[in-house]
Amino acid sequence: MNYRMTKKEAVAMFRQVWKDAVAWNPHLKGDKIAKRCEFNDYVDYLQKDGRITEYQAYNWSNPF
């Protein structure tokens, strides 16, 4: 894969994923710890799937 996702793109996609997760499980609404953990897991997934580099995965700060 030649194209690497930017952090801006990844955060936008994650926001939609999180919105869907909250719709499915309303108990997640307002749970900042769960959101931060899920973003870390999401970045790990992106790196393992080859959508971002290892450098990106280790250097992006968590925006949540």
All heavy atoms as TSV, in Angstrom:
chain	resi	resn	atom	element	x	y	z
A	1	MET	N	N	0.853	-1.176	0.000
A	1	MET	CA	C	0.000	0.000	0.000
A	1	MET	C	C	0.897	1.236	0.000
A	1	MET	O	O	1.702	1.416	0.896
A	1	MET	CB	C	-0.923	-0.033	1.225
A	1	MET	CG	C	-1.805	1.173	1.368
A	1	MET	SD	S	-2.819	1.103	2.861
A	1	MET	CE	C	-4.412	1.141	2.132
A	2	ASN	N	N	0.760	2.075	-0.988
A	2	ASN	CA	C	1.591	3.270	-1.082
A	2	ASN	C	C	1.019	4.442	-0.318
A	2	ASN	O	O	1.754	5.287	0.160
A	2	ASN	CB	C	1.783	3.668	-2.545
A	2	ASN	CG	C	2.621	2.654	-3.275
A	2	ASN	OD1	O	3.439	1.994	-2.673
A	2	ASN	ND2	N	2.416	2.523	-4.566
A	3	TYR	N	N	-0.290	4.524	-0.227
A	3	TYR	CA	C	-0.925	5.657	0.445
A	3	TYR	C	C	-0.985	5.417	1.942
A	3	TYR	O	O	-1.390	4.343	2.382
A	3	TYR	CB	C	-2.343	5.873	-0.090
A	3	TYR	CG	C	-3.089	6.953	0.655
A	3	TYR	CD1	C	-2.801	8.287	0.452
A	3	TYR	CD2	C	-4.049	6.621	1.598
A	3	TYR	CE1	C	-3.461	9.277	1.151
A	3	TYR	CE2	C	-4.718	7.601	2.313
A	3	TYR	CZ	C	-4.423	8.921	2.076
A	3	TYR	OH	O	-5.075	9.900	2.786
A	4	ARG	N	N	-0.588	6.398	2.712
A	4	ARG	CA	C	-0.680	6.330	4.170
A	4	ARG	C	C	-1.684	7.368	4.638
A	4	ARG	O	O	-1.672	8.516	4.185
A	4	ARG	CB	C	0.669	6.593	4.827
A	4	ARG	CG	C	1.727	5.596	4.448
A	4	ARG	CD	C	1.425	4.222	4.982
A	4	ARG	NE	N	2.520	3.332	4.630
A	4	ARG	CZ	C	2.352	2.079	4.293
A	4	ARG	NH1	N	1.156	1.564	4.227
A	4	ARG	NH2	N	3.383	1.330	4.010
A	5	MET	N	N	-2.537	6.970	5.531
A	5	MET	CA	C	-3.576	7.842	6.079
A	5	MET	C	C	-2.944	8.921	6.953
A	5	MET	O	O	-1.973	8.674	7.657
A	5	MET	CB	C	-4.521	6.961	6.911
A	5	MET	CG	C	-5.712	7.652	7.478
A	5	MET	SD	S	-6.719	6.506	8.461
A	5	MET	CE	C	-7.357	5.441	7.208
A	6	THR	N	N	-3.516	10.113	6.922
A	6	THR	CA	C	-3.050	11.177	7.801
A	6	THR	C	C	-3.767	11.071	9.141
A	6	THR	O	O	-4.802	10.402	9.258
A	6	THR	CB	C	-3.327	12.565	7.196
A	6	THR	OG1	O	-4.741	12.759	7.135
A	6	THR	CG2	C	-2.700	12.711	5.818
A	7	LYS	N	N	-3.224	11.746	10.140
A	7	LYS	CA	C	-3.870	11.736	11.453
A	7	LYS	C	C	-5.250	12.376	11.374
A	7	LYS	O	O	-6.197	11.890	11.986
A	7	LYS	CB	C	-3.016	12.465	12.488
A	7	LYS	CG	C	-3.626	12.412	13.876
A	7	LYS	CD	C	-2.750	13.060	14.906
A	7	LYS	CE	C	-3.417	12.972	16.274
A	7	LYS	NZ	N	-2.625	13.642	17.293
A	8	LYS	N	N	-5.377	13.441	10.600
A	8	LYS	CA	C	-6.663	14.120	10.440
A	8	LYS	C	C	-7.707	13.152	9.882
A	8	LYS	O	O	-8.839	13.104	10.363
A	8	LYS	CB	C	-6.500	15.330	9.524
A	8	LYS	CG	C	-7.719	16.179	9.396
A	8	LYS	CD	C	-7.444	17.415	8.549
A	8	LYS	CE	C	-8.684	18.273	8.453
A	8	LYS	NZ	N	-8.422	19.500	7.675
A	9	GLU	N	N	-7.332	12.369	8.888
A	9	GLU	CA	C	-8.253	11.384	8.301
A	9	GLU	C	C	-8.605	10.290	9.313
A	9	GLU	O	O	-9.765	9.885	9.424
A	9	GLU	CB	C	-7.636	10.749	7.064
A	9	GLU	CG	C	-7.463	11.688	5.902
A	9	GLU	CD	C	-6.646	11.090	4.781
A	9	GLU	OE1	O	-5.676	10.346	5.051
A	9	GLU	OE2	O	-6.971	11.390	3.627
A	10	ALA	N	N	-7.600	9.828	10.041
A	10	ALA	CA	C	-7.834	8.768	11.024
A	10	ALA	C	C	-8.767	9.231	12.139
A	10	ALA	O	O	-9.665	8.492	12.549
A	10	ALA	CB	C	-6.496	8.298	11.608
A	11	VAL	N	N	-8.582	10.453	12.623
A	11	VAL	CA	C	-9.437	10.978	13.690
A	11	VAL	C	C	-10.865	11.139	13.183
A	11	VAL	O	O	-11.822	10.800	13.890
A	11	VAL	CB	C	-8.878	12.308	14.251
A	11	VAL	CG1	C	-9.881	12.982	15.172
A	11	VAL	CG2	C	-7.566	12.052	14.994
A	12	ALA	N	N	-11.034	11.618	11.952
A	12	ALA	CA	C	-12.379	11.774	11.385
A	12	ALA	C	C	-13.083	10.428	11.273
A	12	ALA	O	O	-14.271	10.298	11.613
A	12	ALA	CB	C	-12.294	12.448	10.025
A	13	MET	N	N	-12.357	9.411	10.823
A	13	MET	CA	C	-12.945	8.071	10.717
A	13	MET	C	C	-13.265	7.515	12.098
A	13	MET	O	O	-14.305	6.889	12.304
A	13	MET	CB	C	-12.013	7.137	9.962
A	13	MET	CG	C	-11.943	7.442	8.481
A	13	MET	SD	S	-10.820	6.352	7.592
A	13	MET	CE	C	-11.657	4.793	7.762
A	14	PHE	N	N	-12.366	7.741	13.055
A	14	PHE	CA	C	-12.604	7.240	14.405
A	14	PHE	C	C	-13.831	7.894	15.028
A	14	PHE	O	O	-14.600	7.227	15.721
A	14	PHE	CB	C	-11.388	7.462	15.309
A	14	PHE	CG	C	-11.662	7.047	16.722
A	14	PHE	CD1	C	-11.669	5.710	17.062
A	14	PHE	CD2	C	-11.971	7.984	17.698
A	14	PHE	CE1	C	-11.957	5.311	18.361
A	14	PHE	CE2	C	-12.261	7.597	18.991
A	14	PHE	CZ	C	-12.251	6.251	19.322
A	15	ARG	N	N	-14.028	9.174	14.797
A	15	ARG	CA	C	-15.205	9.861	15.342
A	15	ARG	C	C	-16.487	9.185	14.872
A	15	ARG	O	O	-17.425	9.030	15.653
A	15	ARG	CB	C	-15.194	11.332	14.964
A	15	ARG	CG	C	-14.165	12.151	15.701
A	15	ARG	CD	C	-14.269	13.635	15.348
A	15	ARG	NE	N	-13.112	14.394	15.755
A	15	ARG	CZ	C	-12.924	14.872	16.988
A	15	ARG	NH1	N	-13.800	14.666	17.921
A	15	ARG	NH2	N	-11.823	15.562	17.262
A	16	GLN	N	N	-16.523	8.771	13.613
A	16	GLN	CA	C	-17.709	8.081	13.099
A	16	GLN	C	C	-17.858	6.701	13.738
A	16	GLN	O	O	-18.953	6.294	14.122
A	16	GLN	CB	C	-17.648	7.955	11.575
A	16	GLN	CG	C	-18.883	7.336	10.979
A	16	GLN	CD	C	-20.152	8.112	11.294
A	16	GLN	OE1	O	-20.188	9.328	11.143
A	16	GLN	NE2	N	-21.178	7.432	11.746
A	17	VAL	N	N	-16.750	6.003	13.869
A	17	VAL	CA	C	-16.778	4.682	14.515
A	17	VAL	C	C	-17.276	4.814	15.954
A	17	VAL	O	O	-18.101	4.029	16.420
A	17	VAL	CB	C	-15.369	4.033	14.480
A	17	VAL	CG1	C	-15.302	2.810	15.369
A	17	VAL	CG2	C	-14.992	3.688	13.052
A	18	TRP	N	N	-16.779	5.821	16.668
A	18	TRP	CA	C	-17.178	6.030	18.063
A	18	TRP	C	C	-18.660	6.400	18.148
A	18	TRP	O	O	-19.375	5.935	19.028
A	18	TRP	CB	C	-16.309	7.085	18.723
A	18	TRP	CG	C	-16.619	7.227	20.179
A	18	TRP	CD1	C	-17.276	8.242	20.786
A	18	TRP	CD2	C	-16.319	6.285	21.215
A	18	TRP	NE1	N	-17.401	8.007	22.129
A	18	TRP	CE2	C	-16.818	6.807	22.421
A	18	TRP	CE3	C	-15.665	5.053	21.236
A	18	TRP	CZ2	C	-16.691	6.133	23.629
A	18	TRP	CZ3	C	-15.543	4.402	22.450
A	18	TRP	CH2	C	-16.049	4.930	23.625
A	19	LYS	N	N	-19.110	7.232	17.227
A	19	LYS	CA	C	-20.519	7.625	17.201
A	19	LYS	C	C	-21.412	6.395	17.032
A	19	LYS	O	O	-22.428	6.254	17.725
A	19	LYS	CB	C	-20.752	8.613	16.046
A	19	LYS	CG	C	-22.147	9.158	15.966
A	19	LYS	CD	C	-22.249	10.157	14.807
A	19	LYS	CE	C	-23.668	10.641	14.636
A	19	LYS	NZ	N	-23.794	11.553	13.487
A	20	ASP	N	N	-21.015	5.502	16.150
A	20	ASP	CA	C	-21.766	4.263	15.945
A	20	ASP	C	C	-21.719	3.380	17.193
A	20	ASP	O	O	-22.720	2.758	17.563
A	20	ASP	CB	C	-21.218	3.493	14.745
A	20	ASP	CG	C	-21.437	4.222	13.427
A	20	ASP	OD1	O	-22.281	5.152	13.377
A	20	ASP	OD2	O	-20.749	3.867	12.446
A	21	ALA	N	N	-20.566	3.324	17.853
A	21	ALA	CA	C	-20.431	2.508	19.064
A	21	ALA	C	C	-21.332	3.038	20.177
A	21	ALA	O	O	-21.964	2.260	20.896
A	21	ALA	CB	C	-18.973	2.482	19.528
A	22	VAL	N	N	-21.401	4.358	20.318
A	22	VAL	CA	C	-22.253	4.966	21.348
A	22	VAL	C	C	-23.724	4.734	21.027
A	22	VAL	O	O	-24.530	4.492	21.929
A	22	VAL	CB	C	-21.942	6.466	21.511
A	22	VAL	CG1	C	-22.966	7.157	22.402
A	22	VAL	CG2	C	-20.547	6.647	22.089
A	23	ALA	N	N	-24.082	4.776	19.750
A	23	ALA	CA	C	-25.464	4.501	19.350
A	23	ALA	C	C	-25.839	3.056	19.691
A	23	ALA	O	O	-26.970	2.784	20.112
A	23	ALA	CB	C	-25.654	4.756	17.860
A	24	TRP	N	N	-24.884	2.155	19.528
A	24	TRP	CA	C	-25.126	0.749	19.823
A	24	TRP	C	C	-25.112	0.473	21.325
A	24	TRP	O	O	-25.858	-0.355	21.818
A	24	TRP	CB	C	-24.070	-0.102	19.122
A	24	TRP	CG	C	-24.265	-1.564	19.281
A	24	TRP	CD1	C	-25.200	-2.340	18.660
A	24	TRP	CD2	C	-23.514	-2.437	20.123
A	24	TRP	NE1	N	-25.069	-3.635	19.065
A	24	TRP	CE2	C	-24.045	-3.728	19.971
A	24	TRP	CE3	C	-22.451	-2.235	20.991
A	24	TRP	CZ2	C	-23.529	-4.824	20.657
A	24	TRP	CZ3	C	-21.946	-3.327	21.667
A	24	TRP	CH2	C	-22.490	-4.606	21.494
A	25	ASN	N	N	-24.251	1.195	22.063
A	25	ASN	CA	C	-24.123	1.005	23.508
A	25	ASN	C	C	-24.117	2.378	24.195
A	25	ASN	O	O	-23.053	2.964	24.406
A	25	ASN	CB	C	-22.845	0.242	23.836
A	25	ASN	CG	C	-22.709	-0.073	25.300
A	25	ASN	OD1	O	-23.536	0.315	26.124
A	25	ASN	ND2	N	-21.645	-0.775	25.650
A	26	PRO	N	N	-25.289	2.898	24.565
A	26	PRO	CA	C	-25.379	4.243	25.152
A	26	PRO	C	C	-24.569	4.449	26.437
A	26	PRO	O	O	-24.277	5.583	26.803
A	26	PRO	CB	C	-26.868	4.415	25.429
A	26	PRO	CG	C	-27.541	3.428	24.552
A	26	PRO	CD	C	-26.585	2.288	24.383
A	27	HIS	N	N	-24.182	3.372	27.109
A	27	HIS	CA	C	-23.384	3.507	28.328
A	27	HIS	C	C	-21.998	4.087	28.060
A	27	HIS	O	O	-21.328	4.558	28.981
A	27	HIS	CB	C	-23.248	2.155	29.029
A	27	HIS	CG	C	-24.521	1.701	29.666
A	27	HIS	ND1	N	-25.445	0.936	28.992
A	27	HIS	CD2	C	-25.042	1.933	30.883
A	27	HIS	CE1	C	-26.478	0.709	29.784
A	27	HIS	NE2	N	-26.253	1.305	30.945
A	28	LEU	N	N	-21.571	4.050	26.808
A	28	LEU	CA	C	-20.252	4.599	26.457
A	28	LEU	C	C	-20.254	6.119	26.385
A	28	LEU	O	O	-19.186	6.735	26.432
A	28	LEU	CB	C	-19.795	4.038	25.104
A	28	LEU	CG	C	-19.448	2.555	25.071
A	28	LEU	CD1	C	-19.166	2.120	23.647
A	28	LEU	CD2	C	-18.261	2.265	25.969
A	29	LYS	N	N	-21.417	6.719	26.285
A	29	LYS	CA	C	-21.488	8.175	26.153
A	29	LYS	C	C	-20.851	8.837	27.379
A	29	LYS	O	O	-21.205	8.556	28.513
A	29	LYS	CB	C	-22.931	8.630	26.003
A	29	LYS	CG	C	-23.050	10.107	25.726
A	29	LYS	CD	C	-24.458	10.515	25.415
A	29	LYS	CE	C	-24.478	11.988	25.043
A	29	LYS	NZ	N	-25.764	12.393	24.514
A	30	GLY	N	N	-19.892	9.702	27.110
A	30	GLY	CA	C	-19.221	10.422	28.185
A	30	GLY	C	C	-18.085	9.652	28.845
A	30	GLY	O	O	-17.433	10.179	29.739
A	31	ASP	N	N	-17.841	8.426	28.428
A	31	ASP	CA	C	-16.769	7.614	29.014
A	31	ASP	C	C	-15.446	7.952	28.315
A	31	ASP	O	O	-15.087	7.360	27.297
A	31	ASP	CB	C	-17.091	6.133	28.878
A	31	ASP	CG	C	-16.155	5.241	29.676
A	31	ASP	OD1	O	-15.036	5.704	30.018
A	31	ASP	OD2	O	-16.533	4.094	29.956
A	32	LYS	N	N	-14.728	8.931	28.862
A	32	LYS	CA	C	-13.500	9.413	28.233
A	32	LYS	C	C	-12.395	8.359	28.225
A	32	LYS	O	O	-11.620	8.273	27.279
A	32	LYS	CB	C	-13.011	10.673	28.946
A	32	LYS	CG	C	-13.922	11.855	28.741
A	32	LYS	CD	C	-13.397	13.084	29.445
A	32	LYS	CE	C	-14.343	14.247	29.246
A	32	LYS	NZ	N	-13.842	15.475	29.842
A	33	ILE	N	N	-12.337	7.561	29.266
A	33	ILE	CA	C	-11.296	6.528	29.343
A	33	ILE	C	C	-11.515	5.484	28.257
A	33	ILE	O	O	-10.575	5.092	27.561
A	33	ILE	CB	C	-11.256	5.890	30.746
A	33	ILE	CG1	C	-10.823	6.938	31.763
A	33	ILE	CG2	C	-10.308	4.689	30.765
A	33	ILE	CD1	C	-10.951	6.507	33.203
A	34	ALA	N	N	-12.753	5.044	28.091
A	34	ALA	CA	C	-13.055	4.054	27.050
A	34	ALA	C	C	-12.757	4.617	25.666
A	34	ALA	O	O	-12.228	3.905	24.801
A	34	ALA	CB	C	-14.517	3.628	27.142
A	35	LYS	N	N	-13.067	5.883	25.462
A	35	LYS	CA	C	-12.822	6.513	24.161
A	35	LYS	C	C	-11.329	6.591	23.869
A	35	LYS	O	O	-10.881	6.299	22.756
A	35	LYS	CB	C	-13.443	7.907	24.131
A	35	LYS	CG	C	-13.468	8.544	22.773
A	35	LYS	CD	C	-14.255	9.850	22.811
A	35	LYS	CE	C	-14.482	10.434	21.448
A	35	LYS	NZ	N	-15.263	11.678	21.491
A	36	ARG	N	N	-10.543	6.955	24.858
A	36	ARG	CA	C	-9.093	7.033	24.671
A	36	ARG	C	C	-8.499	5.656	24.398
A	36	ARG	O	O	-7.648	5.498	23.524
A	36	ARG	CB	C	-8.432	7.654	25.896
A	36	ARG	CG	C	-8.794	9.126	26.074
A	36	ARG	CD	C	-8.226	9.655	27.357
A	36	ARG	NE	N	-6.785	9.761	27.205
A	36	ARG	CZ	C	-6.106	10.864	27.446
A	36	ARG	NH1	N	-6.715	11.923	27.896
A	36	ARG	NH2	N	-4.818	10.900	27.259
A	37	CYS	N	N	-8.945	4.659	25.139
A	37	CYS	CA	C	-8.463	3.289	24.930
A	37	CYS	C	C	-8.851	2.793	23.541
A	37	CYS	O	O	-8.042	2.158	22.857
A	37	CYS	CB	C	-9.015	2.352	25.998
A	37	CYS	SG	S	-8.306	2.584	27.623
A	38	GLU	N	N	-10.065	3.074	23.133
A	38	GLU	CA	C	-10.527	2.639	21.827
A	38	GLU	C	C	-9.747	3.317	20.705
A	38	GLU	O	O	-9.443	2.695	19.695
A	38	GLU	CB	C	-12.027	2.920	21.673
A	38	GLU	CG	C	-12.648	2.264	20.467
A	38	GLU	CD	C	-12.582	0.755	20.484
A	38	GLU	OE1	O	-12.630	0.155	21.569
A	38	GLU	OE2	O	-12.486	0.163	19.394
A	39	PHE	N	N	-9.402	4.600	20.886
A	39	PHE	CA	C	-8.591	5.283	19.869
A	39	PHE	C	C	-7.217	4.631	19.774
A	39	PHE	O	O	-6.698	4.422	18.677
A	39	PHE	CB	C	-8.449	6.777	20.172
A	39	PHE	CG	C	-7.648	7.492	19.118
A	39	PHE	CD1	C	-8.210	7.801	17.896
A	39	PHE	CD2	C	-6.324	7.843	19.344
A	39	PHE	CE1	C	-7.460	8.440	16.901
A	39	PHE	CE2	C	-5.574	8.479	18.370
A	39	PHE	CZ	C	-6.144	8.783	17.140
A	40	ASN	N	N	-6.613	4.290	20.905
A	40	ASN	CA	C	-5.313	3.606	20.882
A	40	ASN	C	C	-5.419	2.273	20.143
A	40	ASN	O	O	-4.541	1.925	19.357
A	40	ASN	CB	C	-4.790	3.392	22.298
A	40	ASN	CG	C	-4.326	4.673	22.945
A	40	ASN	OD1	O	-3.994	5.638	22.264
A	40	ASN	ND2	N	-4.314	4.700	24.263
A	41	ASP	N	N	-6.478	1.526	20.407
A	41	ASP	CA	C	-6.698	0.257	19.720
A	41	ASP	C	C	-6.903	0.477	18.220
A	41	ASP	O	O	-6.435	-0.310	17.393
A	41	ASP	CB	C	-7.903	-0.477	20.304
A	41	ASP	CG	C	-7.668	-0.968	21.716
A	41	ASP	OD1	O	-6.493	-1.008	22.165
A	41	ASP	OD2	O	-8.658	-1.316	22.386
A	42	TYR	N	N	-7.605	1.541	17.867
A	42	TYR	CA	C	-7.865	1.868	16.474
A	42	TYR	C	C	-6.555	2.194	15.743
A	42	TYR	O	O	-6.326	1.706	14.632
A	42	TYR	CB	C	-8.837	3.048	16.405
A	42	TYR	CG	C	-9.258	3.443	15.015
A	42	TYR	CD1	C	-10.082	2.632	14.252
A	42	TYR	CD2	C	-8.834	4.647	14.474
A	42	TYR	CE1	C	-10.471	3.001	12.988
A	42	TYR	CE2	C	-9.223	5.029	13.206
A	42	TYR	CZ	C	-10.043	4.200	12.463
A	42	TYR	OH	O	-10.435	4.577	11.210
A	43	VAL	N	N	-5.700	2.971	16.369
A	43	VAL	CA	C	-4.407	3.304	15.768
A	43	VAL	C	C	-3.570	2.036	15.609
A	43	VAL	O	O	-2.919	1.833	14.577
A	43	VAL	CB	C	-3.662	4.373	16.601
A	43	VAL	CG1	C	-2.215	4.536	16.147
A	43	VAL	CG2	C	-4.394	5.707	16.521
A	44	ASP	N	N	-3.605	1.163	16.587
A	44	ASP	CA	C	-2.882	-0.106	16.505
A	44	ASP	C	C	-3.396	-0.938	15.328
A	44	ASP	O	O	-2.614	-1.510	14.571
A	44	ASP	CB	C	-3.037	-0.876	17.817
A	44	ASP	CG	C	-2.219	-2.141	17.847
A	44	ASP	OD1	O	-0.995	-2.060	17.602
A	44	ASP	OD2	O	-2.793	-3.216	18.117
A	45	TYR	N	N	-4.714	-0.982	15.166
A	45	TYR	CA	C	-5.314	-1.695	14.042
A	45	TYR	C	C	-4.850	-1.106	12.708
A	45	TYR	O	O	-4.481	-1.837	11.791
A	45	TYR	CB	C	-6.843	-1.657	14.140
A	45	TYR	CG	C	-7.525	-1.895	12.819
A	45	TYR	CD1	C	-7.595	-3.172	12.269
A	45	TYR	CD2	C	-8.079	-0.844	12.107
A	45	TYR	CE1	C	-8.195	-3.384	11.047
A	45	TYR	CE2	C	-8.683	-1.043	10.885
A	45	TYR	CZ	C	-8.740	-2.326	10.354
A	45	TYR	OH	O	-9.335	-2.533	9.141
A	46	LEU	N	N	-4.869	0.232	12.599
A	46	LEU	CA	C	-4.456	0.881	11.357
A	46	LEU	C	C	-3.010	0.539	11.014
A	46	LEU	O	O	-2.676	0.289	9.853
A	46	LEU	CB	C	-4.617	2.401	11.463
A	46	LEU	CG	C	-6.038	2.940	11.536
A	46	LEU	CD1	C	-6.014	4.453	11.764
A	46	LEU	CD2	C	-6.842	2.601	10.296
A	47	GLN	N	N	-2.163	0.512	12.022
A	47	GLN	CA	C	-0.753	0.202	11.798
A	47	GLN	C	C	-0.576	-1.252	11.367
A	47	GLN	O	O	0.128	-1.545	10.408
A	47	GLN	CB	C	0.061	0.500	13.055
A	47	GLN	CG	C	1.557	0.466	12.839
A	47	GLN	CD	C	2.176	-0.872	13.141
A	47	GLN	OE1	O	1.760	-1.554	14.074
A	47	GLN	NE2	N	3.158	-1.259	12.371
A	48	LYS	N	N	-1.249	-2.165	12.028
A	48	LYS	CA	C	-1.126	-3.587	11.691
A	48	LYS	C	C	-1.714	-3.893	10.324
A	48	LYS	O	O	-1.274	-4.819	9.650
A	48	LYS	CB	C	-1.784	-4.438	12.762
A	48	LYS	CG	C	-0.980	-4.457	14.037
A	48	LYS	CD	C	-1.630	-5.289	15.099
A	48	LYS	CE	C	-0.757	-5.270	16.350
A	48	LYS	NZ	N	-1.392	-5.970	17.466
A	49	ASP	N	N	-2.710	-3.106	9.914
A	49	ASP	CA	C	-3.352	-3.292	8.610
A	49	ASP	C	C	-2.575	-2.605	7.487
A	49	ASP	O	O	-2.924	-2.725	6.327
A	49	ASP	CB	C	-4.794	-2.763	8.668
A	49	ASP	CG	C	-5.649	-3.245	7.532
A	49	ASP	OD1	O	-5.555	-4.437	7.169
A	49	ASP	OD2	O	-6.428	-2.437	6.981
A	50	GLY	N	N	-1.534	-1.849	7.836
A	50	GLY	CA	C	-0.709	-1.190	6.850
A	50	GLY	C	C	-1.246	0.148	6.365
A	50	GLY	O	O	-0.754	0.699	5.391
A	51	ARG	N	N	-2.240	0.679	7.053
A	51	ARG	CA	C	-2.816	1.951	6.637
A	51	ARG	C	C	-2.019	3.150	7.143
A	51	ARG	O	O	-2.136	4.240	6.607
A	51	ARG	CB	C	-4.253	2.055	7.124
A	51	ARG	CG	C	-5.148	1.026	6.472
A	51	ARG	CD	C	-6.559	1.188	6.926
A	51	ARG	NE	N	-7.356	0.102	6.396
A	51	ARG	CZ	C	-8.666	0.125	6.359
A	51	ARG	NH1	N	-9.316	1.177	6.806
A	51	ARG	NH2	N	-9.322	-0.903	5.869
A	52	ILE	N	N	-1.245	2.934	8.196
A	52	ILE	CA	C	-0.325	3.952	8.699
A	52	ILE	C	C	1.002	3.267	8.998
A	52	ILE	O	O	1.064	2.050	9.155
A	52	ILE	CB	C	-0.863	4.694	9.956
A	52	ILE	CG1	C	-1.029	3.746	11.133
A	52	ILE	CG2	C	-2.155	5.430	9.646
A	52	ILE	CD1	C	-1.367	4.429	12.452
A	53	THR	N	N	2.042	4.060	9.088
A	53	THR	CA	C	3.362	3.493	9.373
A	53	THR	C	C	3.540	3.270	10.874
A	53	THR	O	O	2.792	3.812	11.692
A	53	THR	CB	C	4.468	4.434	8.875
A	53	THR	OG1	O	4.403	5.649	9.623
A	53	THR	CG2	C	4.338	4.720	7.391
A	54	GLU	N	N	4.552	2.516	11.198
A	54	GLU	CA	C	4.882	2.299	12.606
A	54	GLU	C	C	5.264	3.632	13.257
A	54	GLU	O	O	4.906	3.899	14.400
A	54	GLU	CB	C	6.027	1.302	12.720
A	54	GLU	CG	C	6.318	0.869	14.128
A	54	GLU	CD	C	7.361	-0.226	14.184
A	54	GLU	OE1	O	7.486	-1.012	13.233
A	54	GLU	OE2	O	8.049	-0.283	15.218
A	55	TYR	N	N	5.970	4.464	12.516
A	55	TYR	CA	C	6.354	5.782	13.019
A	55	TYR	C	C	5.121	6.604	13.386
A	55	TYR	O	O	5.069	7.225	14.442
A	55	TYR	CB	C	7.195	6.519	11.973
A	55	TYR	CG	C	7.625	7.897	12.427
A	55	TYR	CD1	C	8.763	8.061	13.213
A	55	TYR	CD2	C	6.890	9.022	12.089
A	55	TYR	CE1	C	9.160	9.314	13.649
A	55	TYR	CE2	C	7.273	10.280	12.518
A	55	TYR	CZ	C	8.411	10.423	13.298
A	55	TYR	OH	O	8.782	11.669	13.736
A	56	GLN	N	N	4.112	6.608	12.499
A	56	GLN	CA	C	2.884	7.348	12.779
A	56	GLN	C	C	2.209	6.805	14.042
A	56	GLN	O	O	1.782	7.566	14.907
A	56	GLN	CB	C	1.909	7.246	11.605
A	56	GLN	CG	C	2.303	8.048	10.397
A	56	GLN	CD	C	1.395	7.759	9.217
A	56	GLN	OE1	O	1.295	6.618	8.779
A	56	GLN	NE2	N	0.747	8.798	8.723
A	57	ALA	N	N	2.101	5.496	14.130
A	57	ALA	CA	C	1.418	4.873	15.265
A	57	ALA	C	C	2.072	5.243	16.595
A	57	ALA	O	O	1.379	5.475	17.588
A	57	ALA	CB	C	1.399	3.354	15.101
A	58	TYR	N	N	3.371	5.322	16.619
A	58	TYR	CA	C	4.085	5.606	17.868
A	58	TYR	C	C	4.194	7.097	18.181
A	58	TYR	O	O	4.494	7.456	19.313
A	58	TYR	CB	C	5.462	4.959	17.867
A	58	TYR	CG	C	5.395	3.474	18.023
A	58	TYR	CD1	C	5.858	2.631	17.029
A	58	TYR	CD2	C	4.843	2.883	19.156
A	58	TYR	CE1	C	5.782	1.245	17.154
A	58	TYR	CE2	C	4.756	1.516	19.298
A	58	TYR	CZ	C	5.231	0.711	18.295
A	58	TYR	OH	O	5.138	-0.648	18.429
A	59	ASN	N	N	3.979	7.955	17.201
A	59	ASN	CA	C	4.184	9.380	17.425
A	59	ASN	C	C	2.926	10.215	17.449
A	59	ASN	O	O	2.997	11.400	17.792
A	59	ASN	CB	C	5.168	9.932	16.363
A	59	ASN	CG	C	6.552	9.441	16.632
A	59	ASN	OD1	O	7.174	9.808	17.604
A	59	ASN	ND2	N	7.039	8.553	15.774
A	60	TRP	N	N	1.786	9.651	17.107
A	60	TRP	CA	C	0.540	10.403	17.187
A	60	TRP	C	C	0.095	10.506	18.642
A	60	TRP	O	O	0.064	9.508	19.371
A	60	TRP	CB	C	-0.568	9.720	16.410
A	60	TRP	CG	C	-0.482	9.877	14.922
A	60	TRP	CD1	C	0.408	10.627	14.227
A	60	TRP	CD2	C	-1.317	9.246	13.962
A	60	TRP	NE1	N	0.167	10.510	12.888
A	60	TRP	CE2	C	-0.883	9.674	12.696
A	60	TRP	CE3	C	-2.400	8.373	14.046
A	60	TRP	CZ2	C	-1.497	9.249	11.511
A	60	TRP	CZ3	C	-2.993	7.955	12.882
A	60	TRP	CH2	C	-2.548	8.400	11.630
A	61	SER	N	N	-0.264	11.686	19.080
A	61	SER	CA	C	-0.818	11.845	20.416
A	61	SER	C	C	-2.306	11.523	20.368
A	61	SER	O	O	-2.935	11.594	19.309
A	61	SER	CB	C	-0.593	13.263	20.925
A	61	SER	OG	O	-1.235	14.189	20.067
A	62	ASN	N	N	-2.860	11.185	21.504
A	62	ASN	CA	C	-4.278	10.856	21.571
A	62	ASN	C	C	-5.083	12.141	21.717
A	62	ASN	O	O	-4.926	12.859	22.706
A	62	ASN	CB	C	-4.544	9.930	22.773
A	62	ASN	CG	C	-5.905	9.303	22.736
A	62	ASN	OD1	O	-6.892	9.953	22.395
A	62	ASN	ND2	N	-5.978	8.042	23.097
A	63	PRO	N	N	-5.958	12.462	20.750
A	63	PRO	CA	C	-6.706	13.727	20.812
A	63	PRO	C	C	-7.901	13.692	21.758
A	63	PRO	O	O	-8.607	14.674	21.882
A	63	PRO	CB	C	-7.160	13.919	19.363
A	63	PRO	CG	C	-7.303	12.537	18.843
A	63	PRO	CD	C	-6.236	11.745	19.522
A	64	PHE	N	N	-8.103	12.566	22.412
A	64	PHE	CA	C	-9.272	12.458	23.285
A	64	PHE	C	C	-8.813	12.346	24.705
A	64	PHE	O	O	-9.236	12.249	25.652
A	64	PHE	CB	C	-10.109	11.247	22.884
A	64	PHE	CG	C	-10.523	11.286	21.450
A	64	PHE	CD1	C	-9.888	10.526	20.501
A	64	PHE	CD2	C	-11.540	12.134	21.052
A	64	PHE	CE1	C	-10.265	10.579	19.184
A	64	PHE	CE2	C	-11.914	12.198	19.729
A	64	PHE	CZ	C	-11.283	11.416	18.789
